[in-house]
Amino acid sequence: MTTADDARPTQPVGTGFIAGYTVAQIGAYIAFVPLFQVLLPLQAAAIDPAHKAEVFSRIALLGALVAGAANLFAGAVSDRTASRFGRRRPWLLAGGLGVLGAYALIHAAHTAGLLLAGVLLFQLTFNFLFAALLALVADRVPDRQKGLVSALMGLGLPMGNIVGTVLIGGLLHDGAARFLVLGAIVAAAIIPFTLRLTDPPLAVEAVPRRRLGEVIASLWVDPRRYPDFALAWTGRVLVITAFSLVQGYMLFYLQDAVGYERLFPGQRAEQGLALLTTVSTVVNLASGLAFGLASDRLGRRKVFTSLGALTLGAAMLGLAIAPAWPAVIAAYVLYGLGAGCYNAIDIALITQVLPSVRTAGKDLGIVNLSNALPQVIAPALGVWFLRAAHADFRSLFLVAAAAGAAGALVILPIRGVR
């Protein structure tokens, strides 16, 4: 298959590509999960302890707006990149280097304005990196291997959680060391894969000149013409909104709703989050691989994706109802089970309903918007609900539970994938 071919890939990918791609995907998740789960909340608390949740919410909201725009254009740009180094490789490398620069700016920030500048740089460069990385699934992986590759991609979120909460939040205490270690891990995961990647260049004649208005118009995917894609995208927005609410506010929830530092004197809430993440990650990894392989074997995607979303909703309902430490542990076990099932199959499902392989980068940029849009929705909900409910984080988890359940229902009417 050439890079301009509109046919879906049929040649199986080898273990070398799968292993390298899995490590790169894990590195991409490690790039942002520790940042938004641990480092950014701590930076916000250091800058304005009395209004930490509001500072975090506003910066995350503005950053997500940039991420959304970057998502849309990054995929389209990589589709049309006629570099001799390939379509995807230049953006993998440029995005990775930009992420490292953003870490330095965020660490040095001592005002909310500087912190915002660092987050905006991160969102811009990271989303160019992630758009190119995700497009490789449509470029290279045939449908019969998508369940396995999607399951391995699903390792990214739990591994990002582990690195973020156990290593960055739990074991390392110095701010500079946290950012240095995070940057080293991200570089080691992404750069070697990028340099070894076989990425055939796109012929210049395959990239017709377009005006800016035509490029912008091409970003629209008509939901009436591609209803399966629209349903999969909508379900993903709902479920990732639920994820974003838990990830963004869990540290504050442990501090204020659970009272972790009062329950366990001498320990920090970051350590409690590290323990919860470890528990959920063990369950997540096991369930993700099991469900991913079962999905390939049975040729079914919808039932597993929907089941995972419903399980996530149930876990978040548990967090909202009972903010007691034993109940929180039980909810996080359920959370790991649902996250493993959902993340293992979600990408396989959505890459099978793409409108075209030839424009996979652009279409997956729209898919990536379903990652960015919840980053707008979640902090907006945070600002509104935390004010209305007088900083009761449980109200946010009720909203998260409803979003997860709604996402499960939206997936079911898809017809083109079993």
C-alpha positions as a LaTeX table, in Angstrom:
\begin{tabular}{lrrr}
\hline
Residue & $x$ (\AA) & $y$ (\AA) & $z$ (\AA) \\
\hline
Met1 & 0.00 & 0.00 & 0.00 \\
Thr2 & 1.28 & 3.51 & $-0.81$ \\
Thr3 & 0.58 & 6.42 & 1.42 \\
Ala4 & $-1.83$ & 7.87 & $-1.09$ \\
Asp5 & $-3.81$ & 4.66 & $-1.44$ \\
Asp6 & $-7.42$ & 4.87 & $-0.31$ \\
Ala7 & $-7.65$ & 1.13 & 0.39 \\
Arg8 & $-7.50$ & $-0.12$ & 3.93 \\
Pro9 & $-4.19$ & $-1.82$ & 4.79 \\
Thr10 & $-4.14$ & $-5.60$ & 4.37 \\
Gln11 & $-0.52$ & $-6.55$ & 5.10 \\
Pro12 & $-0.06$ & $-7.57$ & 8.76 \\
Val13 & 2.36 & $-5.53$ & 10.82 \\
Gly14 & 5.26 & $-7.29$ & 12.50 \\
Thr15 & 6.15 & $-7.58$ & 16.15 \\
Gly16 & 8.85 & $-4.91$ & 15.82 \\
Phe17 & 6.37 & $-2.28$ & 14.67 \\
Ile18 & 3.79 & $-3.34$ & 17.26 \\
Ala19 & 6.33 & $-3.23$ & 20.10 \\
Gly20 & 7.77 & 0.14 & 19.06 \\
Tyr21 & 4.34 & 1.63 & 18.46 \\
Thr22 & 3.09 & 0.41 & 21.84 \\
Val23 & 6.03 & 2.00 & 23.63 \\
Ala24 & 5.51 & 5.26 & 21.71 \\
Gln25 & 1.80 & 5.29 & 22.58 \\
Ile26 & 2.60 & 4.69 & 26.24 \\
Gly27 & 5.11 & 7.54 & 26.03 \\
Ala28 & 2.46 & 9.84 & 24.57 \\
Tyr29 & 0.07 & 9.14 & 27.43 \\
Ile30 & 2.88 & 9.53 & 29.94 \\
Ala31 & 3.52 & 12.92 & 28.35 \\
Phe32 & 0.16 & 14.34 & 29.42 \\
Val33 & $-1.42$ & 12.20 & 32.17 \\
Pro34 & 1.13 & 13.04 & 34.93 \\
Leu35 & 1.08 & 16.66 & 33.83 \\
Phe36 & $-2.67$ & 17.12 & 34.22 \\
Gln37 & $-3.19$ & 14.64 & 37.04 \\
Val38 & $-0.34$ & 15.68 & 39.34 \\
Leu39 & 2.06 & 18.40 & 38.16 \\
Leu40 & $-0.40$ & 21.02 & 36.92 \\
Pro41 & $-2.67$ & 20.77 & 40.01 \\
Leu42 & 0.40 & 21.10 & 42.24 \\
Gln43 & 1.67 & 24.11 & 40.26 \\
Ala44 & $-1.76$ & 25.73 & 40.52 \\
Ala45 & $-1.82$ & 25.09 & 44.28 \\
Ala46 & 1.66 & 26.59 & 44.67 \\
Ile47 & 0.70 & 29.74 & 42.74 \\
Asp48 & $-2.68$ & 30.31 & 44.44 \\
Pro49 & $-3.42$ & 27.86 & 47.31 \\
Ala50 & $-6.79$ & 29.42 & 48.15 \\
His51 & $-8.15$ & 29.15 & 44.60 \\
Lys52 & $-6.22$ & 26.15 & 43.28 \\
Ala53 & $-9.20$ & 24.36 & 41.71 \\
Glu54 & $-10.37$ & 27.48 & 39.90 \\
Val55 & $-6.86$ & 28.31 & 38.61 \\
Phe56 & $-6.42$ & 24.74 & 37.42 \\
Ser57 & $-9.86$ & 24.69 & 35.77 \\
Arg58 & $-9.39$ & 27.93 & 33.88 \\
Ile59 & $-5.92$ & 27.03 & 32.60 \\
Ala60 & $-7.04$ & 23.54 & 31.61 \\
Leu61 & $-10.05$ & 25.02 & 29.82 \\
Leu62 & $-8.02$ & 27.50 & 27.77 \\
Gly63 & $-5.42$ & 24.86 & 27.00 \\
Ala64 & $-8.11$ & 22.52 & 25.78 \\
Leu65 & $-9.38$ & 25.12 & 23.32 \\
Val66 & $-5.92$ & 25.26 & 21.76 \\
Ala67 & $-5.76$ & 21.47 & 21.79 \\
Gly68 & $-9.04$ & 21.26 & 19.90 \\
Ala69 & $-7.85$ & 23.54 & 17.11 \\
Ala70 & $-4.49$ & 21.79 & 16.95 \\
Asn71 & $-6.20$ & 18.40 & 16.75 \\
Leu72 & $-8.20$ & 19.40 & 13.70 \\
Phe73 & $-5.35$ & 20.93 & 11.74 \\
Ala74 & $-2.54$ & 18.57 & 12.81 \\
Gly75 & $-4.07$ & 15.51 & 11.18 \\
Ala76 & $-4.89$ & 17.37 & 7.97 \\
Val77 & $-1.38$ & 18.83 & 7.81 \\
Ser78 & 0.29 & 15.44 & 8.27 \\
Asp79 & $-1.98$ & 13.92 & 5.58 \\
Arg80 & $-0.63$ & 16.52 & 3.15 \\
Thr81 & 3.03 & 16.55 & 4.23 \\
Ala82 & 5.21 & 15.65 & 1.26 \\
Ser83 & 8.52 & 15.61 & 3.13 \\
Arg84 & 11.19 & 13.14 & 2.05 \\
Phe85 & 11.10 & 11.90 & 5.66 \\
Gly86 & 7.45 & 10.85 & 5.30 \\
Arg87 & 4.07 & 12.21 & 6.32 \\
Arg88 & 4.07 & 11.37 & 10.01 \\
Arg89 & 7.72 & 11.31 & 11.12 \\
Pro90 & 8.43 & 15.09 & 10.94 \\
Trp91 & 5.47 & 15.83 & 13.21 \\
Leu92 & 6.34 & 13.05 & 15.65 \\
Leu93 & 9.79 & 14.55 & 16.10 \\
Ala94 & 8.76 & 18.22 & 16.15 \\
Gly95 & 5.89 & 17.53 & 18.51 \\
Gly96 & 8.08 & 15.56 & 20.90 \\
Leu97 & 10.69 & 18.32 & 21.09 \\
Gly98 & 7.97 & 20.91 & 21.63 \\
Val99 & 6.57 & 18.92 & 24.55 \\
Leu100 & 9.97 & 18.95 & 26.25 \\
Gly101 & 10.18 & 22.72 & 25.83 \\
Ala102 & 6.71 & 23.12 & 27.32 \\
Tyr103 & 7.75 & 21.14 & 30.42 \\
Ala104 & 10.59 & 23.59 & 31.02 \\
Leu105 & 8.23 & 26.57 & 30.77 \\
Ile106 & 5.59 & 25.01 & 33.05 \\
His107 & 8.19 & 24.15 & 35.69 \\
Ala108 & 9.57 & 27.70 & 35.65 \\
Ala109 & 6.10 & 29.30 & 35.91 \\
His110 & 5.56 & 31.36 & 39.04 \\
Thr111 & 2.40 & 33.15 & 37.90 \\
Ala112 & $-0.87$ & 31.92 & 36.44 \\
Gly113 & $-0.02$ & 33.70 & 33.16 \\
Leu114 & 3.27 & 31.86 & 32.72 \\
Leu115 & 1.64 & 28.59 & 33.68 \\
Leu116 & $-1.02$ & 29.19 & 31.03 \\
Ala117 & 1.67 & 29.92 & 28.40 \\
Gly118 & 3.38 & 26.62 & 29.19 \\
Val119 & 0.13 & 24.67 & 28.98 \\
Leu120 & $-0.77$ & 26.31 & 25.64 \\
Leu121 & 2.62 & 25.36 & 24.19 \\
Phe122 & 2.21 & 21.83 & 25.47 \\
Gln123 & $-1.27$ & 21.43 & 23.98 \\
Leu124 & $-0.20$ & 22.76 & 20.60 \\
Thr125 & 2.89 & 20.57 & 20.21 \\
Phe126 & 1.53 & 17.47 & 21.89 \\
Asn127 & $-1.50$ & 17.34 & 19.62 \\
Phe128 & 0.65 & 17.51 & 16.48 \\
Leu129 & 2.62 & 14.60 & 17.91 \\
Phe130 & $-0.44$ & 12.59 & 18.89 \\
Ala131 & $-2.32$ & 13.18 & 15.62 \\
Ala132 & 0.59 & 11.77 & 13.61 \\
Leu133 & 1.01 & 8.83 & 15.98 \\
Leu134 & $-2.65$ & 7.83 & 15.91 \\
Ala135 & $-2.81$ & 8.08 & 12.11 \\
Leu136 & $-0.28$ & 5.25 & 11.87 \\
Val137 & $-2.98$ & 2.77 & 12.94 \\
Ala138 & $-5.06$ & 3.58 & 9.88 \\
Asp139 & $-1.94$ & 3.78 & 7.68 \\
Arg140 & $-0.43$ & 0.45 & 8.65 \\
Val141 & $-2.65$ & $-1.88$ & 10.73 \\
Pro142 & $-5.19$ & $-4.19$ & 9.00 \\
Asp143 & $-8.63$ & $-4.69$ & 10.56 \\
Arg144 & $-7.81$ & $-8.21$ & 11.78 \\
Gln145 & $-5.00$ & $-6.84$ & 13.98 \\
Lys146 & $-6.74$ & $-3.70$ & 15.19 \\
Gly147 & $-8.09$ & $-5.34$ & 18.36 \\
Leu148 & $-4.63$ & $-6.43$ & 19.47 \\
Val149 & $-3.00$ & $-3.10$ & 18.59 \\
Ser150 & $-5.86$ & $-1.17$ & 20.20 \\
Ala151 & $-5.52$ & $-3.26$ & 23.37 \\
Leu152 & $-1.81$ & $-2.53$ & 23.51 \\
Met153 & $-2.52$ & 1.16 & 22.87 \\
Gly154 & $-4.89$ & 0.94 & 25.82 \\
Leu155 & $-1.87$ & 0.33 & 28.03 \\
Gly156 & $-1.00$ & 4.01 & 27.56 \\
Leu157 & $-3.55$ & 5.41 & 29.99 \\
Pro158 & $-2.85$ & 3.05 & 32.91 \\
Met159 & 0.90 & 3.33 & 32.40 \\
Gly160 & 0.54 & 7.10 & 32.26 \\
Asn161 & $-1.40$ & 6.91 & 35.51 \\
Ile162 & 1.27 & 4.73 & 37.13 \\
Val163 & 4.13 & 6.99 & 36.09 \\
Gly164 & 2.16 & 10.07 & 37.07 \\
Thr165 & 0.97 & 9.02 & 40.48 \\
Val166 & 3.51 & 6.45 & 41.66 \\
Leu167 & 6.76 & 7.81 & 40.23 \\
Ile168 & 6.13 & 11.50 & 39.59 \\
Gly169 & 3.65 & 12.10 & 42.39 \\
Gly170 & 4.65 & 9.49 & 44.97 \\
Leu171 & 8.37 & 8.73 & 44.81 \\
Leu172 & 9.76 & 12.04 & 43.55 \\
His173 & 9.29 & 15.12 & 45.69 \\
Asp174 & 11.46 & 17.74 & 43.98 \\
Gly175 & 9.74 & 19.72 & 41.24 \\
Ala176 & 12.74 & 19.89 & 38.91 \\
Ala177 & 13.40 & 16.15 & 39.26 \\
Arg178 & 9.77 & 15.41 & 38.42 \\
Phe179 & 9.92 & 17.32 & 35.14 \\
Leu180 & 13.37 & 16.00 & 34.21 \\
Val181 & 12.36 & 12.38 & 34.74 \\
Leu182 & 9.09 & 12.88 & 32.89 \\
Gly183 & 10.87 & 14.47 & 29.94 \\
Ala184 & 13.47 & 11.70 & 29.80 \\
Ile185 & 10.80 & 8.98 & 29.76 \\
Val186 & 8.82 & 10.69 & 27.00 \\
Ala187 & 11.92 & 11.23 & 24.83 \\
Ala188 & 13.09 & 7.63 & 25.28 \\
Ala189 & 9.67 & 6.26 & 24.34 \\
Ile190 & 8.97 & 8.35 & 21.24 \\
Ile191 & 12.23 & 9.42 & 19.58 \\
Pro192 & 13.75 & 5.94 & 18.89 \\
Phe193 & 10.47 & 4.73 & 17.35 \\
Thr194 & 10.28 & 7.86 & 15.20 \\
Leu195 & 13.81 & 7.44 & 13.88 \\
Arg196 & 13.28 & 3.75 & 13.00 \\
Leu197 & 9.81 & 4.20 & 11.51 \\
Thr198 & 9.31 & 3.30 & 7.86 \\
Asp199 & 7.15 & 6.14 & 6.57 \\
Pro200 & 7.04 & 6.28 & 2.75 \\
Pro201 & 7.02 & 9.86 & 1.44 \\
Leu202 & 3.91 & 11.19 & $-0.20$ \\
Ala203 & 4.36 & 12.20 & $-3.83$ \\
Val204 & 4.11 & 15.96 & $-4.31$ \\
Glu205 & 1.58 & 15.49 & $-7.12$ \\
Ala206 & $-0.68$ & 13.64 & $-4.64$ \\
Val207 & $-1.09$ & 16.87 & $-2.66$ \\
Pro208 & $-3.27$ & 19.25 & $-4.67$ \\
Arg209 & $-3.03$ & 22.92 & $-3.80$ \\
Arg210 & $-5.97$ & 24.18 & $-1.78$ \\
Arg211 & $-7.07$ & 27.51 & $-0.49$ \\
Leu212 & $-7.43$ & 27.99 & 3.24 \\
Gly213 & $-11.22$ & 27.97 & 2.96 \\
Glu214 & $-11.12$ & 24.63 & 1.15 \\
Val215 & $-8.85$ & 23.15 & 3.82 \\
Ile216 & $-11.19$ & 24.33 & 6.57 \\
Ala217 & $-14.23$ & 22.98 & 4.70 \\
Ser218 & $-12.52$ & 19.59 & 4.32 \\
Leu219 & $-12.39$ & 19.24 & 8.10 \\
Trp220 & $-16.17$ & 18.73 & 8.20 \\
Val221 & $-17.43$ & 15.14 & 8.19 \\
Asp222 & $-21.16$ & 15.03 & 7.41 \\
Pro223 & $-22.85$ & 12.93 & 10.14 \\
Arg224 & $-25.72$ & 12.11 & 7.76 \\
Arg225 & $-23.30$ & 10.58 & 5.27 \\
Tyr226 & $-21.15$ & 8.88 & 7.90 \\
Pro227 & $-23.53$ & 8.16 & 10.82 \\
Asp228 & $-21.37$ & 5.39 & 12.32 \\
Phe229 & $-18.42$ & 7.74 & 12.59 \\
Ala230 & $-20.63$ & 10.40 & 14.19 \\
Leu231 & $-22.02$ & 7.95 & 16.75 \\
Ala232 & $-18.59$ & 6.57 & 17.65 \\
Trp233 & $-17.23$ & 10.10 & 17.99 \\
Thr234 & $-20.12$ & 11.26 & 20.21 \\
Gly235 & $-19.82$ & 8.23 & 22.47 \\
Arg236 & $-16.11$ & 8.87 & 22.80 \\
Val237 & $-16.67$ & 12.52 & 23.79 \\
Leu238 & $-19.04$ & 11.46 & 26.56 \\
Val239 & $-16.80$ & 8.73 & 27.96 \\
Ile240 & $-13.63$ & 10.82 & 27.84 \\
Thr241 & $-15.46$ & 13.65 & 29.59 \\
Ala242 & $-16.10$ & 11.17 & 32.39 \\
Phe243 & $-12.40$ & 10.19 & 32.40 \\
Ser244 & $-11.32$ & 13.84 & 32.43 \\
Leu245 & $-13.46$ & 14.70 & 35.44 \\
Val246 & $-11.97$ & 11.86 & 37.48 \\
Gln247 & $-8.38$ & 12.44 & 36.40 \\
Gly248 & $-8.48$ & 16.20 & 36.78 \\
Tyr249 & $-10.12$ & 16.36 & 40.20 \\
Met250 & $-9.21$ & 13.10 & 41.92 \\
Leu251 & $-6.30$ & 14.60 & 43.83 \\
Phe252 & $-8.50$ & 17.41 & 45.16 \\
Tyr253 & $-11.25$ & 14.83 & 45.93 \\
Leu254 & $-8.84$ & 12.84 & 48.08 \\
Gln255 & $-7.68$ & 15.98 & 49.85 \\
Asp256 & $-11.06$ & 17.56 & 50.54 \\
Ala257 & $-13.85$ & 14.96 & 50.23 \\
Val258 & $-12.08$ & 11.85 & 51.53 \\
Gly259 & $-9.75$ & 13.71 & 53.89 \\
Tyr260 & $-6.89$ & 11.34 & 53.10 \\
Glu261 & $-4.23$ & 13.31 & 54.97 \\
Arg262 & $-6.43$ & 13.35 & 58.10 \\
Leu263 & $-7.13$ & 9.62 & 57.80 \\
Phe264 & $-3.45$ & 8.78 & 57.36 \\
Pro265 & $-1.33$ & 11.35 & 59.21 \\
Gly266 & 2.11 & 11.85 & 57.73 \\
Gln267 & 1.06 & 10.83 & 54.22 \\
Arg268 & 0.26 & 13.05 & 51.26 \\
Ala269 & $-2.82$ & 12.79 & 49.07 \\
Glu270 & $-0.50$ & 12.10 & 46.11 \\
Gln271 & 0.52 & 8.86 & 47.82 \\
Gly272 & $-3.10$ & 7.80 & 48.21 \\
Leu273 & $-3.69$ & 8.53 & 44.54 \\
Ala274 & $-0.62$ & 6.45 & 43.70 \\
Leu275 & $-2.04$ & 3.50 & 45.63 \\
Leu276 & $-5.43$ & 3.77 & 43.93 \\
Thr277 & $-3.82$ & 4.05 & 40.52 \\
Thr278 & $-1.68$ & 0.99 & 41.13 \\
Val279 & $-4.72$ & $-1.06$ & 42.07 \\
Ser280 & $-6.75$ & 0.08 & 39.09 \\
Thr281 & $-3.83$ & $-0.34$ & 36.70 \\
Val282 & $-3.31$ & $-4.00$ & 37.57 \\
Val283 & $-6.98$ & $-4.65$ & 36.81 \\
Asn284 & $-6.84$ & $-2.39$ & 33.75 \\
Leu285 & $-3.90$ & $-4.19$ & 32.15 \\
Ala286 & $-5.36$ & $-7.64$ & 32.67 \\
Ser287 & $-8.85$ & $-6.76$ & 31.46 \\
Gly288 & $-7.58$ & $-4.71$ & 28.52 \\
Leu289 & $-5.49$ & $-7.50$ & 27.02 \\
Ala290 & $-8.19$ & $-10.10$ & 27.66 \\
Phe291 & $-10.99$ & $-8.03$ & 26.11 \\
Gly292 & $-8.82$ & $-6.88$ & 23.20 \\
Leu293 & $-7.94$ & $-10.43$ & 22.18 \\
Ala294 & $-11.55$ & $-11.57$ & 22.70 \\
Ser295 & $-12.75$ & $-8.73$ & 20.47 \\
Asp296 & $-10.43$ & $-9.83$ & 17.63 \\
Arg297 & $-11.41$ & $-13.46$ & 18.03 \\
Leu298 & $-15.16$ & $-12.80$ & 18.09 \\
Gly299 & $-15.03$ & $-9.98$ & 15.55 \\
Arg300 & $-17.11$ & $-7.76$ & 17.84 \\
Arg301 & $-16.34$ & $-4.23$ & 19.00 \\
Lys302 & $-19.59$ & $-2.55$ & 20.12 \\
Val303 & $-20.52$ & $-4.85$ & 22.98 \\
Phe304 & $-17.10$ & $-4.57$ & 24.63 \\
Thr305 & $-16.87$ & $-0.79$ & 24.17 \\
Ser306 & $-20.35$ & $-0.28$ & 25.57 \\
Leu307 & $-19.74$ & $-2.64$ & 28.49 \\
Gly308 & $-16.54$ & $-0.81$ & 29.39 \\
Ala309 & $-18.30$ & 2.57 & 29.36 \\
Leu310 & $-21.14$ & 1.30 & 31.57 \\
Thr311 & $-18.64$ & $-0.14$ & 34.04 \\
Leu312 & $-16.82$ & 3.18 & 34.19 \\
Gly313 & $-20.10$ & 4.94 & 34.91 \\
Ala314 & $-20.82$ & 2.54 & 37.77 \\
Ala315 & $-17.38$ & 3.16 & 39.27 \\
Met316 & $-17.83$ & 6.93 & 39.16 \\
Leu317 & $-21.26$ & 6.60 & 40.76 \\
Gly318 & $-19.56$ & 4.73 & 43.60 \\
Leu319 & $-17.09$ & 7.59 & 44.08 \\
Ala320 & $-19.94$ & 10.10 & 44.23 \\
Ile321 & $-22.07$ & 8.12 & 46.69 \\
Ala322 & $-19.49$ & 6.96 & 49.23 \\
Pro323 & $-16.35$ & 9.05 & 49.71 \\
Ala324 & $-15.05$ & 6.65 & 52.37 \\
Trp325 & $-11.61$ & 5.12 & 51.83 \\
Pro326 & $-12.65$ & 1.41 & 51.52 \\
Ala327 & $-15.45$ & 2.34 & 49.10 \\
Val328 & $-13.03$ & 4.46 & 47.06 \\
Ile329 & $-10.68$ & 1.47 & 46.70 \\
Ala330 & $-13.57$ & $-0.74$ & 45.53 \\
Ala331 & $-14.68$ & 1.92 & 43.05 \\
Tyr332 & $-11.17$ & 2.15 & 41.65 \\
Val333 & $-11.04$ & $-1.61$ & 41.09 \\
Leu334 & $-14.25$ & $-1.27$ & 39.06 \\
Tyr335 & $-12.79$ & 1.79 & 37.35 \\
Gly336 & $-9.75$ & $-0.24$ & 36.24 \\
Leu337 & $-11.97$ & $-3.00$ & 34.88 \\
Gly338 & $-14.09$ & $-0.60$ & 32.85 \\
Ala339 & $-11.13$ & 1.46 & 31.62 \\
Gly340 & $-9.32$ & $-1.68$ & 30.46 \\
Cys341 & $-12.32$ & $-2.93$ & 28.51 \\
Tyr342 & $-13.17$ & 0.45 & 26.96 \\
Asn343 & $-9.66$ & 1.57 & 26.05 \\
Ala344 & $-8.77$ & $-1.80$ & 24.57 \\
Ile345 & $-11.53$ & $-1.71$ & 21.96 \\
Asp346 & $-12.36$ & 1.96 & 21.42 \\
Ile347 & $-9.62$ & 2.75 & 18.88 \\
Ala348 & $-10.27$ & $-0.49$ & 17.00 \\
Leu349 & $-13.93$ & 0.49 & 16.71 \\
Ile350 & $-13.36$ & 4.04 & 15.56 \\
Thr351 & $-10.64$ & 3.24 & 13.01 \\
Gln352 & $-13.04$ & 0.77 & 11.37 \\
Val353 & $-15.67$ & 3.50 & 10.80 \\
Leu354 & $-13.32$ & 6.16 & 9.38 \\
Pro355 & $-14.71$ & 7.82 & 6.24 \\
Ser356 & $-11.44$ & 7.25 & 4.29 \\
Val357 & $-7.97$ & 5.83 & 4.83 \\
Arg358 & $-6.48$ & 8.42 & 2.46 \\
Thr359 & $-7.57$ & 11.21 & 4.83 \\
Ala360 & $-6.97$ & 9.16 & 7.98 \\
Gly361 & $-4.83$ & 11.85 & 9.61 \\
Lys362 & $-7.52$ & 14.48 & 9.14 \\
Asp363 & $-10.32$ & 12.14 & 10.24 \\
Leu364 & $-8.34$ & 10.97 & 13.24 \\
Gly365 & $-7.67$ & 14.61 & 14.01 \\
Ile366 & $-11.44$ & 14.90 & 14.36 \\
Val367 & $-11.30$ & 11.80 & 16.55 \\
Asn368 & $-8.58$ & 13.50 & 18.60 \\
Leu369 & $-10.97$ & 16.40 & 19.03 \\
Ser370 & $-12.99$ & 13.96 & 21.12 \\
Asn371 & $-9.96$ & 13.94 & 23.44 \\
Ala372 & $-9.62$ & 17.71 & 23.46 \\
Leu373 & $-13.28$ & 18.68 & 23.73 \\
Pro374 & $-13.73$ & 16.90 & 27.08 \\
Gln375 & $-10.77$ & 18.92 & 28.33 \\
Val376 & $-12.93$ & 21.96 & 27.66 \\
Ile377 & $-16.11$ & 20.41 & 29.03 \\
Ala378 & $-14.59$ & 18.97 & 32.23 \\
Pro379 & $-13.03$ & 22.16 & 33.63 \\
Ala380 & $-16.10$ & 24.15 & 32.56 \\
Leu381 & $-18.24$ & 21.72 & 34.52 \\
Gly382 & $-15.70$ & 21.97 & 37.34 \\
Val383 & $-15.97$ & 25.75 & 37.54 \\
Trp384 & $-19.79$ & 25.67 & 37.47 \\
Phe385 & $-20.47$ & 22.69 & 39.74 \\
Leu386 & $-17.81$ & 23.51 & 42.31 \\
Arg387 & $-19.32$ & 26.94 & 42.75 \\
Ala388 & $-22.92$ & 25.71 & 42.77 \\
Ala389 & $-22.17$ & 22.79 & 45.11 \\
His390 & $-19.79$ & 24.76 & 47.35 \\
Ala391 & $-16.68$ & 22.79 & 46.29 \\
Asp392 & $-18.30$ & 19.37 & 46.69 \\
Phe393 & $-16.29$ & 17.21 & 44.30 \\
Arg394 & $-18.84$ & 14.38 & 44.56 \\
Ser395 & $-21.22$ & 16.36 & 42.34 \\
Leu396 & $-18.67$ & 16.20 & 39.54 \\
Phe397 & $-18.47$ & 12.43 & 39.82 \\
Leu398 & $-22.25$ & 12.15 & 39.49 \\
Val399 & $-21.92$ & 14.03 & 36.21 \\
Ala400 & $-19.08$ & 11.70 & 35.21 \\
Ala401 & $-21.23$ & 8.64 & 35.92 \\
Ala402 & $-24.03$ & 10.00 & 33.74 \\
Ala403 & $-21.60$ & 10.78 & 30.91 \\
Gly404 & $-20.15$ & 7.26 & 30.98 \\
Ala405 & $-23.60$ & 5.66 & 30.83 \\
Ala406 & $-24.73$ & 7.95 & 28.01 \\
Gly407 & $-21.57$ & 7.14 & 26.05 \\
Ala408 & $-22.33$ & 3.43 & 26.32 \\
Leu409 & $-25.83$ & 3.91 & 24.89 \\
Val410 & $-24.71$ & 6.11 & 21.99 \\
Ile411 & $-22.37$ & 3.39 & 20.68 \\
Leu412 & $-25.06$ & 0.71 & 20.30 \\
Pro413 & $-26.81$ & 2.00 & 17.12 \\
Ile414 & $-23.60$ & 1.74 & 15.03 \\
Arg415 & $-24.28$ & $-0.57$ & 12.09 \\
Gly416 & $-21.03$ & $-0.90$ & 10.16 \\
Val417 & $-19.16$ & $-2.70$ & 12.95 \\
Arg418 & $-20.49$ & $-5.60$ & 14.98 \\
\hline
\end{tabular}
